[in-house]
């Protein structure tokens, strides 16, 4: 069944590579073979822009047909339903980018042999840095200065944007999951906070309280307080209804037993808040399921819908539940590693925010959160232009 197909992430990734390969292959010779025509047209002072535009338009048309045929056949074989436009849109965008890349190669070199040697060389980075062959969390630290985010070197890789767009869309936009996703998102966020995040902060608080009189470990003491201060600052923005008046006292020299008790009470209150959120979202989701499975026919339809639209391998990848590290500490901050598909990125300082983790469900564009599918398509078209 579609639900148990373990090869779907590989199919999605290789589809992006196929689109790039096809796009470059059909365009790589286009300008080289017209060398004599171009020389004559230049002598006659004919428009080079018109020549190039004609090439681009016809190549885009070819790519549209090629990618549509590929998606129709591939999705039919793998029983992917209801996602035709998403798959075709991403693959067509990849092919258009590759068309322009092929034309640039064709305009730069005067040997067909050189061009066809370059195609696989240009595809190798797309394979390695696409997000599935080498995990971004495990990439060489020299290439990744942004812990918790996509490495800068991977941001120029088209297959990375395409693969992420399809994986996120396939998970949250399918006909089964899209009704439950808002509730699953709240539950996952609350689950992370109450099981991993707040216990980690409590551990740091205990460490700071234990070290406050140990002058031999003053740096570790300051580190514990800095992390607490940074994370509570973020929480006050997320949950302004739960106040904390002693943020400025979470520093060396001002932290004492009283502040420890008040911080402890705040974190316990925060945990209670997320427990309540989890229960409310869980009950709301259960009500929807109960309405659907109230009859024998409804129960069968619900089970069939899950088998037709929900894939376990994609769920495992985008929720990152197999990762040993669920939460990590870096530069005085806690970074969430589990449930990336349910975690929105922090708002950036720019109109187009790139400070997003891999498999983020939404991203900021012009100050507004938009679906990752549309954001990534915009980025690919920007690279194409």
N, C-alpha and C positions, 0 to 999 in steps of 0.2 A: 504494500500500500504506500501511498504518498507519505503518510505519517512516519513510516519506518524506514524510508529511503535515506541511507547514510551518505549517499553521494551527491546530495543536492548542493551543499556548499562548494564542492569541487566543480560541479556543473556551472554554477553561477560565476565562479572565478574564471574558469576556462572559456566561458562564453564572452567575457570581456576581452580576453586575449585573442580569441577568434575574430572578434569585431575589429580589433586593432590590426591584426594580421591582414584580414581581407581589405581593410581600408588602405593600408600602405601598399599592398600588392597591386591593386588596380590603378594606383596613381603614380607609382614610382617611375614609370617610363614615359609619362605623358608629355613632359617638356623636352626630355632628351630626344625623343623621336621626331619632334617638330623643329629641330635646330635650324634646318634649312628654311623652313617656312618663316620662322621667327626672324631670321637674318633678312629675308626678302621684305617682311612686313616692317621691320625697323627702317630699311632703306626707303620704303614708301611712306614712312611716318604714320603708319596705322596704329591704332590704340592698343597698347599692350594690356591695359586694364580690361578691355573688352575680351581679349583673348583669354586672360586668366579667369575672368568671371564666367566665361562659357565653360571652361574646364571645371571650375568649382561646382557649377550648377549641375552639369551632367554627372559628375562623380557623386554628388549628394543624392541624385536620383538613383543611380546604380546601388549605392550603399543602402538606401531606404528599402529597395526591393530585396537585396541580399539578406539584410538583417531581419526583415519581416519573414522571409522564407525560413531562415534558420530558427527563429523564435517559434514559428508555427509548428515546425517539425519537432524541435527539441522539447518544447513544453507539452506537446501532445504525447511524446514517448514517456516523459516523466510525470504525466498527469498533473501538471501545474495548471490550476484553473483560476480564472478571474484576474490574472496578472499580466495579460498580453500587452497592454499599453505601457505598463511600467518597464517590462523587459525590453520591448521594442524601443521605447524612448531612450533608455540607457545605452543599449547597443548601437542604435543609430547615432547618438551623440559621440560615442567612442569612434565609430567608423568615420564620422565627419572630421574629428580631430586627426585621425590617421590619414585621411585624404589630404589634408593640408600639410601634414608632416611629410607625406610622400612627395607632394609637389615641391616642397622646399628642398628635399633631397635631390629630386630630379633637376631642379634649377641650379643646384650647387655643383654637381659633378657631371662630367661629360662621358662617363663610362657606365654602361648598363651593368657590367660585372661588379663595379664598386657599389652601385645602388643595391643590388641583391645580396651583397655581403653585409651591407649596413642594416638591412631589415631585421635579421635575427639579433644583431648586436643591440639594436634599439629596443627589441622586445625583452631582452634579458632583464633590464631593470624593472620593466613592467611585471615580469614574473616574480622576481625576488622581493620587490617592495610593494606588492599589491595587497598585502595584509594577511595572506594565508600561508605562504611558504615560510616566511620568517615573521614571527610574531613581533609586533612593535615593542612589547614589553621586554623582549629578550634580545633586542638589537644592541649592537656595540654602543656603550655609553658615549663614546667619542662622536657618534653620529646622532645622538639623541640627548639634547640638553634640556628638553621639556618633559620631565617625569609626569606620567599620567596623560599625556597628550600624544598626538601623532607626531613622529619625528619630522623636523623641517625637510629633510631630504626626501621623505615620502610624499610631501605636499605637492610636489611637481609631477607625481606619477599618476597618470590618468586612470589606470586600472584600480588604484586604491580608492578613488572617488566613485568609480562605477561599481566596484564590488560592495563597498559599504552601502551605497544607495539601494542596491537590489536586496542585500541581506536584511537591511532594516525594513524596507517596504514589504518584503515577503513575510517577515515575522508579524508586523503590526497592522498591515493594511489588508490582510486576507479576510475573506468573508466570515471566518470563525472568530478570529482574535480581535477584530476591530471593535466589537461590542463589549469585550471584556478588558481591553487594554487600559482604559482610564482607571478602572478599579485595580487591575494588576499593578499599575504604575504606583498608585498610592500605597498598596500593600508592600511592594518591593522596597520603596523608599523608607516606609516605617519599619520594615523588617531589618533593613540595613542599619538604621539608626539605633534601634533597641537591642539588636543582637551583637553588632560589631562596633559601631561608632561610639555610643555612649559608654559601654564597658571599657573601651580604650581610653576615653577621657577620664573615667573614674580611676583607672589604673595610673594615669599620669598625675591625677590629683593626689592619690595616695603616695606616689613617688615623691611629689613636691613636698607634701606634708612630712614625710619621713626624712627628707634631705635638708629641710630648712635650717637646721642647726649644725649640719655637717659641713664645716668650712673646707674640707678636703675635696668635696664634690660640688663646689659652687657652680661650675659650668653646667653640670648635668641638672642641677636645681633650676638654673635660669632657663635651660632648654625645656624642661617640663612646664614651667610657667608660661613661656613664650607660646608653646603649642596650645595650652589651655586658653590663653588670651586670644590667639588667632582664631581658633575654632568657635569659641563662644561669641566672638564678634560676628562671625558668619551666621551663627544660629539666631542671634538677636535680630538680624535682618530677615531671616526666614520665618521666625516665630515671635513677632513683636508683642504678642499677647502674653508671652511668658517673660516677665522682666528680670533683669539681673543688674543690681545697682553697684556692684563692686568690681567691675571690669578693670578700672584703673588701678586696683590694688593687687592684681595678679602679676606683681613684679617683685623682684628681689628687694627685701627691705621693708615691704609693706604687707607681705603675705603673713598671716598668723593663724592661730587656731580658730578664731572667730570667722575669718574669711574662708577657711577650709570648710567649716560647717555650713556656711551659707552657699558656697559653691556646690557642695555635696547635695544640699536640698534642691538647688536649681537643676542639677543634672537628673536627680530622681524625678522632679516634676516634668522635665523634658521627656524622660523615658515614659512616664505615665501618659503624656500627651500623644506620643507616637503609638503607644498601645491602644489608645482610644481610636486614633485614625485607622489603625489596622483593622480593628474590630468593625468599625462602621463600613469600611470599604468591602470587607469580607462578607458582611451581612447583605450589602447591596448586590454584590455579585451572586451570592447564593440565591437571592430572590429571583434574579433573572434566570438562573439555571432551573430553579424550581418551577417557574412558569413554563419553561420549555419542555421539561421532562415530566410534566404532570400527567401525561397520558403515555401509553405504551408506544404509540406512533411518534409522539414527541421525543421520547427517550431515544428511540432508534434514530430519528432524524438528527438529534444532537450528537450522538456517537458517530454517525456517518459524516456529519459536517467536520468533526474533529479529524477524522481519518483523511478527509479530502483536502483540508486546507492547512492543518497544523503539522509542521515537520519537527520531529524531536531533535535531529542533528542541528538544524538552524537555531532552535531554542537553546541548545547547549552552548553553541558558539557565541551567540549575541548576549546571553546572560552571564557567560564566563564562570559558570558554576564549578567547572573542573579546576579552576586556578587554586593553588594552595594558599596564595596570599589574597585574602578578601579585602584587606585594608592595609595601606603602608604609610609610613611616616617619611616626609621629605621636606627639608628646609622649613621646619617649624609648622608644617601643615599635614593634615591627614588626607590621603588620596584614596577614593573609593575604587576598588577593582572589580567587585561583584556587581551584577545587574547594570552594566553600562547602557543597555537598551531602554532602561526605565529612568535614566538620569539625564536631565537637561544640562547643557554646559553653562558655565557662569557667563554673565553678560560681558561682552568685550568692550574695549575702549574705542573701537572702530565701527564704522557702519557695517562692514562685513567681518564678522567675528570668526577667526580661525582657531581660537583657543577652545577647541572641542575635543573630547576624547573619541576614540574609535567606537563606532556603533551608537553614537548619540542619536536619540529619536528625533530631535529637533535642533535647529541651529539658528543663530541670530543673523538676520539680513535686514539692513536698513532699520535697525533697532527693534525689529519684530521677530518673534520665533516663527520659523516656517519648517515644514517637514524636511527631513534630511534628503529625501528623494529629490525635491525641487531645488534645494540648496546646492546639492552636488551636481545636478544637471546644469545649473547656472555657472558653476565653477568650470565644468568641462567645456561649456560654450565659450567662456572667457578665455580658456587656454586655446581653444580653436581659433578665436579671433586674434 
